[in-house]
Amino acid sequence: MKKYFEIGKINLMNNFAYSGEFFLKSGFILVVLFIFVNIWKAAYAGKEIIDGFTIAMIMWYMLLTESIVTSGSTVIKEVNADIQSGGIAYQLNKPYSYIGYYLSKSISYKALGCLITFIIGSVLVYFLVGKIDIDILTIPLVILTVILALILDFFMLLCIALVAFWFEDTTALRWIYDKILFTIGGMLVPLEIFPDWLEKTSSVLPFSFAVYQPAKLFVQFSMERFVQVAAIQIAYISIFVVIAILIYKKGIGRVNVNGG
């Protein structure tokens, strides 16, 4: 595990050295949040609560979902490049797991992006809609679900990336995946806004556990819900780890058969 920790640490240091990208992205998200504040203010005209959310809760919810989704990951771009160039064949003799390498690298990148976006965005949201009541003792538990969400998101993206063994370029699949997160993943609006049948269906899919569930815990925490969300996140991560390993082994078999 030490080597993967070092990979993550080195990548984190590199990200700090070139942190301008994170701040630029966060600046754009401030514009998005400002626009949505005004949209929601219009929607809340004359109302205090919509589907259990005050306008302050909605905006803090959106800040966290935006922070998670826009934290970014280059795994699809990098894995596609490895496969298209044949460079993945040279990775086979490295003293570390290919999947473990990208997990360490990606999570350090995503965690930093998520943190910077949330910190910068929280200033704007606090200024525009004020604070919400949060028990400080629950924050570490919410952070845990956010970390699990980032890991789950990584493995779903990795599964998409590894399909490049057959399709070479999975950029289109990434585009579809992003739109799923925006909608039934709960990034743009809480799932409670949807019709009952769509809410119930979306809430049990893995996409909601990568976005909606941690954000919902942040603004409406309960210990029972935390235990349930964390357990299901771990279960989904385990499933996608197995899927990623199976796709990787099948794809590497194709590389070996064709001479690498």
C-alpha positions as CSV (number, residue, x, y, z in Angstrom):
1,M,0.0,0.0,0.0
2,K,2.9,2.3,0.6
3,K,3.8,2.6,-3.1
4,Y,0.2,3.6,-3.9
5,F,0.3,6.2,-1.1
6,E,3.5,7.6,-2.6
7,I,1.9,7.7,-6.1
8,G,-1.0,9.6,-4.7
9,K,1.2,12.0,-2.7
10,I,3.4,12.8,-5.7
11,N,0.4,13.4,-7.9
12,L,-1.1,15.6,-5.2
13,M,2.1,17.7,-5.0
14,N,2.0,18.0,-8.8
15,N,-1.5,19.2,-8.7
16,F,-0.6,21.9,-6.1
17,A,2.2,23.0,-8.4
18,Y,-0.4,23.5,-11.2
19,S,-3.4,24.5,-9.1
20,G,-4.5,27.2,-11.5
21,E,-6.8,24.8,-13.3
22,F,-8.7,24.0,-10.1
23,F,-9.2,27.7,-9.3
24,L,-10.3,28.5,-12.9
25,K,-12.8,25.7,-12.8
26,S,-14.0,26.8,-9.4
27,G,-14.4,30.3,-10.7
28,F,-16.7,29.0,-13.4
29,I,-18.7,27.1,-10.9
30,L,-19.3,30.3,-8.9
31,V,-21.1,31.7,-12.0
32,V,-23.2,28.5,-12.3
33,L,-24.1,28.7,-8.6
34,F,-25.0,32.4,-8.9
35,I,-27.4,31.6,-11.8
36,F,-29.0,28.7,-9.9
37,V,-29.5,30.8,-6.8
38,N,-31.6,33.2,-8.9
39,I,-33.5,30.4,-10.6
40,W,-34.3,28.8,-7.2
41,K,-35.3,32.1,-5.7
42,A,-37.9,32.4,-8.5
43,A,-39.1,28.9,-7.8
44,Y,-39.4,29.5,-4.1
45,A,-41.3,32.8,-4.5
46,G,-43.8,32.7,-1.7
47,K,-42.7,29.3,-0.4
48,E,-40.5,28.3,2.5
49,I,-40.0,24.6,1.7
50,I,-40.2,22.5,-1.5
51,D,-40.1,18.7,-1.1
52,G,-38.4,19.1,2.3
53,F,-35.7,21.5,1.2
54,T,-35.4,25.2,2.0
55,I,-33.7,27.4,-0.6
56,A,-30.5,27.4,1.6
57,M,-30.5,23.6,1.8
58,I,-30.9,23.4,-1.9
59,M,-28.0,25.6,-2.6
60,W,-25.7,23.9,-0.1
61,Y,-26.8,20.6,-1.6
62,M,-25.9,21.9,-5.1
63,L,-22.6,23.2,-3.9
64,L,-21.6,19.7,-2.7
65,T,-22.9,17.9,-5.8
66,E,-21.1,20.4,-8.1
67,S,-17.9,19.9,-6.0
68,I,-18.1,16.1,-6.4
69,V,-19.0,15.9,-10.1
70,T,-16.7,18.7,-11.3
71,S,-13.8,17.5,-9.2
72,G,-12.7,15.9,-12.5
73,S,-10.8,12.8,-13.5
74,T,-8.4,12.2,-16.3
75,V,-8.6,8.4,-16.1
76,I,-10.7,8.0,-19.3
77,K,-8.4,10.2,-21.3
78,E,-5.3,8.6,-20.0
79,V,-6.5,5.0,-20.2
80,N,-7.7,5.6,-23.8
81,A,-4.3,7.0,-24.7
82,D,-2.5,4.0,-23.1
83,I,-4.6,1.6,-25.1
84,Q,-4.6,3.5,-28.4
85,S,-0.8,4.0,-28.3
86,G,-0.1,0.5,-27.1
87,G,1.6,2.0,-24.1
88,I,-0.4,-0.2,-21.8
89,A,1.8,-3.1,-22.8
90,Y,4.8,-1.4,-21.1
91,Q,2.8,-1.1,-17.9
92,L,2.5,-4.8,-17.5
93,N,6.0,-5.2,-16.1
94,K,5.7,-2.3,-13.6
95,P,6.0,-3.2,-9.9
96,Y,2.4,-2.0,-9.2
97,S,-1.1,-2.7,-10.3
98,Y,-2.3,-0.7,-13.3
99,I,-5.7,-0.2,-11.6
100,G,-4.1,0.7,-8.3
101,Y,-1.9,3.2,-10.0
102,Y,-4.8,5.1,-11.5
103,L,-6.9,4.8,-8.4
104,S,-4.2,6.5,-6.3
105,K,-3.5,9.1,-9.0
106,S,-7.2,9.9,-9.7
107,I,-8.4,10.1,-6.1
108,S,-5.7,12.6,-5.1
109,Y,-6.7,14.7,-8.1
110,K,-10.4,14.4,-7.4
111,A,-10.1,15.1,-3.7
112,L,-8.1,18.2,-4.2
113,G,-10.5,19.5,-6.9
114,C,-13.6,18.8,-4.7
115,L,-12.1,20.5,-1.7
116,I,-11.0,23.7,-3.6
117,T,-14.4,24.0,-5.3
118,F,-16.3,23.5,-2.0
119,I,-14.3,26.0,-0.1
120,I,-14.5,28.7,-2.8
121,G,-18.2,28.0,-3.5
122,S,-19.1,28.0,0.2
123,V,-18.2,31.7,0.5
124,L,-20.6,32.6,-2.3
125,V,-23.4,30.4,-1.1
126,Y,-23.1,31.7,2.4
127,F,-23.2,35.3,1.2
128,L,-26.3,34.6,-1.1
129,V,-28.5,32.3,1.1
130,G,-26.8,32.1,4.5
131,K,-25.9,29.0,6.5
132,I,-27.8,25.8,7.4
133,D,-27.9,24.0,10.7
134,I,-25.2,21.3,10.7
135,D,-23.9,19.3,13.7
136,I,-20.2,19.6,13.5
137,L,-19.8,16.1,14.8
138,T,-21.5,14.7,11.6
139,I,-19.0,16.4,9.2
140,P,-16.4,13.6,9.4
141,L,-19.1,11.1,8.5
142,V,-20.3,13.1,5.6
143,I,-16.7,13.5,4.4
144,L,-16.4,9.7,4.5
145,T,-19.4,9.3,2.3
146,V,-17.9,11.9,-0.1
147,I,-14.6,10.0,-0.3
148,L,-16.6,6.8,-0.9
149,A,-18.5,8.7,-3.6
150,L,-15.3,9.8,-5.3
151,I,-14.0,6.2,-5.3
152,L,-17.3,4.8,-6.7
153,D,-17.2,7.5,-9.4
154,F,-13.6,6.5,-10.2
155,F,-14.4,2.8,-10.7
156,M,-17.5,3.5,-12.8
157,L,-15.3,5.8,-15.0
158,L,-12.6,3.1,-15.1
159,C,-15.0,0.5,-16.3
160,I,-16.0,2.9,-19.1
161,A,-12.3,3.7,-19.9
162,L,-11.3,0.0,-20.1
163,V,-14.0,-0.6,-22.8
164,A,-11.4,1.2,-25.0
165,F,-9.8,-2.3,-25.4
166,W,-12.6,-2.9,-27.9
167,F,-13.8,0.6,-28.9
168,E,-10.5,2.6,-28.6
169,D,-12.2,5.8,-27.7
170,T,-14.8,6.0,-25.0
171,T,-15.3,9.7,-24.9
172,A,-18.9,9.4,-26.1
173,L,-19.6,7.0,-23.2
174,R,-18.1,9.5,-20.8
175,W,-20.5,12.2,-22.1
176,I,-23.5,9.9,-21.6
177,Y,-22.2,9.0,-18.1
178,D,-21.9,12.7,-17.2
179,K,-25.4,13.4,-18.3
180,I,-26.7,10.6,-16.1
181,L,-25.0,12.1,-13.1
182,F,-26.5,15.5,-13.9
183,T,-30.0,14.1,-14.0
184,I,-30.8,10.8,-12.2
185,G,-27.5,11.1,-10.3
186,G,-29.0,14.1,-8.6
187,M,-26.4,16.7,-9.4
188,L,-28.7,19.4,-10.7
189,V,-31.7,18.8,-8.4
190,P,-32.5,16.5,-5.5
191,L,-34.2,13.3,-6.5
192,E,-37.3,14.3,-4.4
193,I,-38.2,16.8,-7.2
194,F,-38.8,13.9,-9.6
195,P,-42.1,11.9,-9.9
196,D,-42.3,9.2,-7.2
197,W,-41.5,6.3,-9.6
198,L,-38.4,8.0,-11.0
199,E,-37.2,9.1,-7.6
200,K,-37.5,5.5,-6.2
201,T,-35.7,4.1,-9.2
202,S,-32.9,6.7,-9.3
203,S,-32.3,6.5,-5.6
204,V,-31.1,2.9,-5.6
205,L,-28.9,3.2,-8.7
206,P,-25.1,3.6,-8.2
207,F,-25.1,7.1,-9.7
208,S,-27.1,8.5,-6.9
209,F,-24.6,7.1,-4.4
210,A,-21.8,8.9,-6.2
211,V,-23.6,12.3,-6.0
212,Y,-27.1,12.6,-4.4
213,Q,-26.8,10.5,-1.3
214,P,-23.7,12.2,0.2
215,A,-25.2,15.7,-0.6
216,K,-28.5,14.7,1.0
217,L,-26.7,13.6,4.1
218,F,-24.9,16.9,4.3
219,V,-28.1,19.0,4.5
220,Q,-30.3,16.4,6.2
221,F,-28.1,14.1,8.3
222,S,-29.4,11.0,10.1
223,M,-27.2,8.3,11.6
224,E,-29.5,5.5,10.2
225,R,-29.3,7.0,6.7
226,F,-25.5,7.4,7.0
227,V,-25.0,3.7,7.8
228,Q,-27.3,2.7,5.0
229,V,-25.6,5.0,2.4
230,A,-22.0,4.0,3.4
231,A,-22.9,0.3,3.3
232,I,-24.4,0.5,-0.1
233,Q,-21.5,2.7,-1.4
234,I,-19.0,0.0,-0.3
235,A,-21.2,-2.7,-1.9
236,Y,-21.3,-0.8,-5.2
237,I,-17.6,-0.1,-5.1
238,S,-16.9,-3.8,-4.6
239,I,-19.1,-4.7,-7.6
240,F,-17.4,-2.2,-9.9
241,V,-13.9,-3.2,-8.7
242,V,-14.7,-6.8,-9.8
243,I,-16.2,-5.6,-13.1
244,A,-13.1,-3.4,-13.7
245,I,-10.7,-6.2,-13.0
246,L,-12.6,-8.6,-15.3
247,I,-12.7,-6.1,-18.1
248,Y,-9.0,-5.3,-17.6
249,K,-8.0,-9.0,-17.6
250,K,-10.1,-9.7,-20.7
251,G,-8.6,-6.6,-22.4
252,I,-5.0,-7.5,-21.5
253,G,-5.6,-11.0,-22.9
254,R,-6.4,-9.3,-26.2
255,V,-3.1,-7.4,-26.0
256,N,-1.1,-10.5,-25.3
257,V,-2.8,-12.5,-28.0
258,N,-2.0,-9.8,-30.5
259,G,1.6,-9.5,-29.5
260,G,1.4,-6.5,-27.2
